[in-house]
Amino acid sequence: YRLLHIAAAKGDFCTARILIKLGANVLAKDNYHLTAIDSAHQNGHVALASLLEQISAEATLAPSNKPEPAKREVLKY
């Protein structure tokens, strides 16, 4: 299990928010191919599952913060 999965399974909003702020991936899957969203749903934590779904949707829509790869120029001699 991943820490976010455990927090989601227990319905621990505070820990889930901290882990997400530290960069936890909401859509990461555990050994059973379940996301933290799935773990929250399975344990009846609908409000936390909704929050995780909202965060994953926002992350999917947000522009990537990754730097673009350097462009290489072709040198002609």
Disulfide bonds with the S-S distance in Angstrom:
none
